[in-house]
Amino acid sequence: MTGEPHSGWDDVVVGAGSAGATLASRLSEQPGRRVLLVEAGPERTGTESGPEQLGRPTLAGLNWDYQTADGERPVPYRVGRVVGGSSAVNGAIALRGIPADFDEWAAAGNPEWAWWKVLPYFLRLETDHDVTGPDHGDRGPVPIRRLAATTPISDAFVDACRGQGLPPVADLNGTPTPGVGPLPTNSRHGRRMDTAETYLAAARGRPNLTVWPDTTALRLLGDGSRVIGVEVRRDGRPVRVEADRVTVCAGAVNSPLLLQRSGIGPADRLTALGIRPWVDLPGVGANLSDHPLLGVWAVPQAGLCRTGDPWHSMVARATSDGVDPDLMVFLNCNVAPEDVPTLGPMLRGRPGVSVAVMLMSSDSRGSVHLRDAAPDTPPEIRLNLAREPRDEQRLMTGARLVWSLLRAPAMRGLLDRVLLWTDRMVAEEPLLRRAVRTFTAPSWHPTGTARMGPADDPGAVVDQFLRVHGVDGLRVVDASVLPAVPRATPNLTCVMLGERAADWMC
C-alpha cells in the first residue's frame, strides 16, 4: 500500500459528529490514552453562512450533498460534513427518545439499552437551564434551553392544539405523553451548541487528543480477524494510520459505506463490486430508517414573522391510534423565502409559516450501498419513505391533524392564505393519499444501517456493546447502530451513544 505510515494511537475515531466528538473527548480524559479524531469535513469558523438563525439548518458547504435513488426524481439527502457533524448543521432540537424506544431495543436482545440504563447518560450530557429534578442533568456539556418568549402565532398554535385534545406540557423531555409545549434546544444565547463547541472545546488543550479535519477515511486495515488501523486521505495522499482500536462514528450513511469498502458487509454484493469480502454481514447498509415529514405552508399576516428570529418554538406530540405517541407536529415560523426555493415565489417576499407532521416510528425500511469500490462515488440511498401501508395511513391521520390546527379559529385569523392545500384535498381520501405520496419528504435523520443485535440475529452488525460481529478491535458508535429510529430527533440519542460507549472503552 502506498502512503506514509502513522502509528502510535490507542484509539482512532472516524467521524467528529454527535457521537464521535463526544466519544473522542471522553476517551481523551484519560491522560495516557492517545486519541486521534478523523473528520472528512473542515473545522467550522462560524462565518460560512453568516449569522445563525436558531433552528435553521446550515446547508451551504458543510454537508455530504447526497441524493436518494427512489423514483425518477432524486431528492437531496444531506448529512453533516464538518467537525461537529450533523450536530453543527441541524435545527438544534434537543429531544430525547421516549422510554419505550429503548425498552423495545432491550426486548429485541439488547438489554444494555433499557431506559433505566440509558437515562444516566442523558443526564450526564446535559445542563438543563429550565427544568430541574432527578430526570434532568445540571452539569453536562450540552446546554438545554426552551424559548421563553411566545408570539401570537405560537400562542394560537397552542390554543389550536388544546382544541384537538393536546394539553400543555412544560417538559417534553420528561413527559412522553401527547401534549404541546416549548421545544427544547441545545443552544446558548440563541446560538446552536454542537458537539464541537461543547465536548471538543473542553478537550482541545489535551496533548493526547489530535483532531484531523479534511481527512477522509478510505478503508479499514485488517490483520486476520482484527482491525489494526485505517487508511485515510490527508492533504491529497493516502496515509496509513495504525491503532489498537478503531471506532467508526461516520453516521448512518457513511459508516456502512466505510465498512463495505473494507470488505465488511453482504458478501455477494461486495464480490459483484470487485471488493474482497472480509466478514459477511448482510445487515451492513440494510434497515435504513428515517422520519417521514409532511408540511403545510402558509403566508402569515404582515408583521407577525421576522426573518432572523428562531424557526422553532412550540411542538406537539400526538398519536395516530389513540395509544402510541407516534406523531410530532412542529410549528415553524420566520422562514425566509430563499430557504424554501420551491415555494419562495408564493410567499411574495414574506417569511413563511409551516405546520409539519413527522411520523416518529416508521415501519418502512430502505438501504445504503456502494455503487462501486471508488471512495468518492456517491452511494445508492433508497429510503422507501412511507411505503408500508400503515405508515401512509398514519401520515394521512397526521395531515388531517395539521389541517385542523391550521383551520382552527385562532390560527386561521393570523394567516393570509395556506399554500397548495385545500379543504377538499383533506376531506377526500384519494386526494389526501395522493398528497401524502407527493409531499412527504425525509427529515435527514438516517438510522439503523449497522444495527445492534445478538450474534444469532442475521441482520445484526454490532452487538449490544457496539462491537462489530466477527471483527476484533472495531466498534460502530453512531445512529447506524439503532435498531429503529427513536421517537424524537436523533441528535441527543447519538450524543448519549458516545457517552455510553466511552464508559465501556475507558
Buried (B, 14 or more C-beta within 10 A) or exposed (E): EEBEEBEEBBBBBBBBBBBBBBBBBBBBBBEEBBBBBBBBBBBBEEEEBEEBBBBBBBEEBBBBEBBBBBEEEEBEBBBBBBBBBBBBBBBBBBBBBBBBBBBBBBEBBBEBBBBEEBBBBBBBBBBBBBBEEEBBBEEBBBBBBBBEEBBBBBBBBBBBBBBBEBEEBEBBBBBBEBBBBBBBBBBBEBBBBBBBBBBBBEBEEBEBBBBBBBBBBBBBBBEEEEBBBBBBBBEEEBBBBBBBBBBBBBBBBBBBBBBBBBBBBBBEBBEEBEBEBBBBBBBBBBBBBBBBBBBBBBBBBEEBBEBBBBBBBBBBBBBBEEEBBBBBBBBBBBBBBEBBEEBBEBBEEBBBBBBBBBBBBBBBBBBBBBEEEEBEEBBBBBBBBBBBEBBBBBBBBBBBBBBBBBBBEBBBEBBEEBBEBEEEBBEEEEEBBEBBEEBBBBBBBBBBBBBBBEEEBEBBBBBBEBBBBBBBBBBBBBBBBBBBBBBBBBBBBBBBBBBBBBEEBE
